[in-house]
Amino acid sequence: MKYQYQPLNLVEFFSAFPTQEACEYHLNRVRWPKGVVCDKCGKEDIYSRISTRRAYQCRSCGHFNYPTAGTIFHKTHTSLQRWFLAIFLIASDKRGISALHLSKQIGVGYKTAWAMLQRIRHAMAKRDTQYKLSGSVELDEMFIGATTEGKKRGRGTERTPVLVAVSSVSGKKGREYMGFARMRAVKMIDGETIVKFAKDTIKPGSHVQSDGLSVYPALDKHGFVHEPHVIKKRKAHVVLPHVHIYISNLRSFVMGTYHGLDEIHLQQYLDEFCYRFNRRRHYHELFDRLLLACLEKEEMPFSALTT
């Protein structure tokens, strides 16, 4: 039995979670829809919550079960109320939210807000790795970062290359729309890197469209139907419309919210943008969806976030 996502707006959010206890109750409902299950023996014969600590003891084996164990909330000093509010704000803000703004909104220090954001982004990334693009997929690359003075733009610069894949879905009257997307920051653009990215993010047999760059034909030998488009004098956004619209939206996201990105943590920002984009048709369910993703993420110490 899976938990059914519940739509939630801002007014409903504050009505649903007025106390720490209400947050814990909802966390349990999302994690164990049929009731708390013992982590050790797998049985559902659980005592009521222990009053002195956040734990549930199993009647069968005596094991203590902690609702936050194995999640990004475990062993943090931040209350579940603040975690829930952070998740709601991150999920519902289409432009993304900076650590500085989050710290002011939920009443924690900047370092705490930054660590919360990073943990949530890791959970987003893990959730999206469960799915692969399929059907017709447009594949291209972009470059993020400041151009070195005197250097050219685009391919051959010292900026960080990012591979972008966007699938297409059929709509009314034969029109095609953007489906889902995946991105990856890489060291270089070559055939080996392209193939690895495609294998990790696109189902075999999918129809992959790209521009005429010489590294893309390697896809033909690895189970993909590759269709190159030599751009020449044509406009790239006309030949590969979906991936270029997506790249344009990403640039606005980067510059509008973060004013440029730190290369060390670039992938986490890309994962956040992808996660929100891939669930754009479920806007009012984003809190529950992101909460579930955070419950499925392993515990992560602060030291792991800074490397």
C-alpha positions in Angstrom: 0.0 0.0 0.0 1.4 3.3 -1.1 0.7 6.7 0.5 -1.7 8.8 -1.6 -0.2 12.3 -2.2 -2.4 15.1 -0.8 -2.7 18.6 -2.4 -1.7 21.4 -0.1 -1.6 25.2 -0.3 0.0 27.6 2.1 -3.1 28.1 4.3 -3.8 24.4 4.4 -0.1 23.8 5.3 -0.3 25.9 8.5 -3.6 24.3 9.5 -2.2 20.8 9.0 1.0 21.3 11.0 0.4 23.5 14.0 2.6 21.4 16.3 5.6 19.2 16.4 3.3 16.2 17.1 1.2 16.9 14.0 4.4 16.9 11.9 5.5 13.5 13.4 2.0 12.0 12.8 2.1 13.0 9.1 5.7 11.8 8.7 4.5 8.4 10.0 1.5 8.3 7.7 3.8 9.0 4.7 6.5 6.5 5.7 4.2 3.8 6.9 0.7 4.1 5.3 -0.5 0.9 7.0 1.0 1.7 10.4 4.5 1.7 11.9 6.6 -1.4 10.8 9.5 -2.7 12.9 12.8 -2.0 11.1 14.3 -5.1 12.7 11.7 -7.9 12.4 9.3 -6.4 9.9 6.2 -6.9 12.1 3.5 -4.3 12.6 2.9 -5.2 16.3 4.1 -1.9 17.7 3.5 -0.2 21.1 2.2 3.4 21.2 4.8 6.2 21.1 7.1 6.4 24.1 6.4 9.6 25.9 9.9 10.3 26.9 11.5 10.1 23.4 10.5 10.0 19.7 10.4 6.2 19.4 8.0 3.2 19.0 8.9 -0.1 20.6 8.1 -3.4 18.8 6.0 -5.8 21.0 7.6 -8.9 19.3 11.4 -8.2 19.4 11.6 -5.1 21.7 13.5 -3.0 19.1 13.0 0.7 19.3 11.9 2.3 16.0 12.6 6.0 15.3 10.4 7.7 12.7 13.3 9.8 11.4 16.0 7.0 11.4 17.6 6.7 8.0 16.1 10.0 6.8 17.7 13.4 6.3 15.9 14.6 9.5 17.7 12.1 11.8 20.2 13.4 14.4 19.6 17.1 13.4 18.8 19.7 16.0 16.2 21.4 13.8 12.6 20.7 14.6 10.3 18.8 12.3 8.1 21.9 12.0 11.0 23.9 10.5 12.0 21.0 8.3 8.4 20.7 7.0 8.2 24.5 6.3 11.6 24.4 4.5 10.4 21.5 2.3 7.1 23.3 1.5 8.9 26.5 0.6 11.5 24.7 -1.6 8.9 22.6 -3.3 6.4 25.4 -4.0 8.8 28.2 -5.2 9.3 27.7 -8.9 12.3 30.0 -9.0 14.1 28.1 -6.3 15.1 29.6 -2.9 18.5 30.6 -1.6 19.9 29.5 1.7 19.9 33.1 2.9 16.3 33.6 2.1 15.4 30.2 3.6 17.2 31.0 6.9 15.1 34.2 7.3 11.8 32.5 6.5 12.2 29.5 8.9 14.2 31.3 11.6 17.5 29.4 11.6 21.1 30.4 10.9 22.6 30.6 7.4 24.8 27.5 7.9 21.8 25.4 9.1 19.6 26.6 6.2 22.4 25.8 3.7 22.9 22.3 5.1 19.1 21.7 5.0 19.0 22.8 1.4 21.8 20.5 0.4 20.3 17.5 2.1 16.9 18.1 0.4 18.7 18.5 -3.0 20.4 15.2 -2.4 17.0 13.6 -1.8 15.7 15.1 -5.0 18.6 13.7 -7.0 18.2 10.2 -5.6 14.4 10.3 -6.3 15.0 11.2 -10.0 17.5 8.5 -10.5 14.6 6.0 -10.2 13.3 7.1 -13.6 14.7 7.2 -17.1 13.6 9.3 -20.1 12.0 7.4 -23.0 10.5 7.8 -26.5 11.8 10.8 -28.3 14.6 12.6 -26.5 16.6 15.8 -27.4 20.2 15.8 -26.2 22.5 18.9 -26.1 25.1 20.6 -24.0 25.4 23.9 -22.3 28.2 25.8 -20.4 27.8 27.4 -17.0 30.1 29.8 -15.3 31.9 33.0 -16.2 33.8 33.2 -19.4 37.6 33.6 -18.9 38.6 37.1 -20.1 39.8 37.0 -23.7 38.4 33.5 -24.3 35.6 32.5 -26.6 32.2 31.4 -25.4 30.6 28.0 -25.8 32.6 24.8 -26.6 36.3 25.2 -25.9 35.9 27.5 -22.9 36.9 26.9 -19.3 33.3 27.0 -18.1 31.7 23.8 -16.8 30.0 21.7 -19.5 26.5 20.4 -18.7 24.7 17.7 -20.6 21.0 18.2 -21.0 18.4 15.6 -22.1 14.7 16.5 -22.5 12.0 14.0 -23.6 8.9 14.8 -25.7 5.3 13.8 -25.2 2.4 13.9 -27.7 -0.5 16.3 -27.1 -3.6 17.4 -28.8 -3.7 17.9 -32.6 -0.4 16.1 -33.0 1.6 18.7 -31.1 4.6 17.8 -29.0 5.4 19.1 -25.6 8.3 18.9 -23.2 8.1 15.8 -21.0 10.8 15.1 -18.5 14.5 16.2 -18.2 17.8 15.1 -16.8 21.1 17.0 -16.5 24.7 16.3 -15.5 27.7 18.5 -15.0 30.7 16.8 -16.6 34.5 17.4 -17.1 34.5 17.3 -20.9 32.3 16.6 -23.9 33.4 13.4 -25.6 31.9 10.2 -26.9 32.5 8.2 -23.7 30.9 10.9 -21.5 27.9 11.2 -23.8 27.3 7.4 -23.9 27.5 7.1 -20.1 25.1 10.0 -19.5 22.7 8.4 -22.1 22.9 5.0 -20.5 22.2 6.4 -17.0 19.3 8.6 -18.0 17.6 7.3 -21.2 16.0 4.0 -21.8 17.6 1.8 -24.5 15.9 2.0 -27.9 14.8 5.6 -27.4 15.0 8.0 -30.3 17.8 10.5 -29.5 18.1 13.7 -31.4 21.2 15.9 -31.2 23.1 18.5 -33.2 25.9 17.6 -35.6 28.7 17.5 -33.0 31.0 14.5 -33.8 30.8 12.9 -30.3 27.1 12.0 -30.6 27.2 9.2 -33.3 28.7 7.0 -30.5 25.1 6.6 -29.3 24.3 4.4 -32.3 26.5 1.6 -31.0 24.9 1.5 -27.6 21.2 0.7 -28.2 19.9 4.2 -29.1 18.4 5.3 -32.3 20.4 8.5 -33.0 19.2 11.2 -35.3 21.8 14.0 -35.8 20.8 17.5 -37.0 23.6 19.6 -38.6 22.6 23.1 -37.6 24.8 25.2 -40.0 22.8 28.4 -40.8 19.6 27.1 -39.2 18.7 28.2 -35.6 19.4 25.6 -33.0 16.3 26.4 -31.0 14.2 25.6 -34.1 15.9 22.3 -34.8 15.9 21.1 -31.1 13.2 23.3 -29.5 12.5 21.5 -26.3 16.0 21.2 -25.0 16.8 24.8 -25.8 13.7 26.1 -24.1 14.7 24.1 -21.1 18.3 25.5 -21.2 16.9 29.0 -21.4 14.7 28.4 -18.4 17.7 27.0 -16.5 19.8 30.1 -17.2 17.0 32.3 -15.8 16.8 30.1 -12.7 20.6 30.3 -12.1 20.9 34.0 -12.6 17.6 35.0 -11.0 17.9 33.1 -7.8 21.6 32.3 -7.3 23.4 34.9 -9.4 25.8 32.2 -10.7 26.7 28.9 -9.2 29.6 27.4 -7.2 31.1 24.7 -9.4 31.6 22.4 -6.4 27.9 22.1 -5.8 26.7 22.8 -9.3 25.2 19.3 -9.7 22.9 19.7 -6.7 21.4 22.9 -8.1 20.9 21.1 -11.5 19.1 18.3 -9.6 16.8 20.7 -7.9 15.8 22.4 -11.1 15.2 19.0 -12.8 13.2 17.6 -9.9 10.8 20.6 -9.8 10.5 20.7 -13.6 9.7 16.9 -13.8 6.8 17.4 -11.3 5.4 20.7 -12.6 2.1 19.1 -13.4 1.7 18.1 -9.8 2.3 21.5 -8.2 -0.1 21.1 -5.3 1.3 17.7 -4.4 4.9 18.8 -4.3 5.2 19.0 -0.5 4.1 15.4 0.0 6.2 14.2 -2.9 9.3 15.9 -1.7 8.7 14.8 1.9 8.6 11.2 0.7 11.8 11.7 -1.2 13.4 13.0 2.0 12.3 9.9 3.9 13.9 7.6 1.4 17.3 9.4 1.6 19.9 8.0 3.9 21.3 10.0 6.9 23.9 12.5 5.8 26.4 14.2 8.1 27.4 17.8 7.5 30.9 16.8 6.4 29.5 14.9 3.5 27.8 18.0 2.2 30.9 20.1 1.9 33.0 17.7 -0.2 
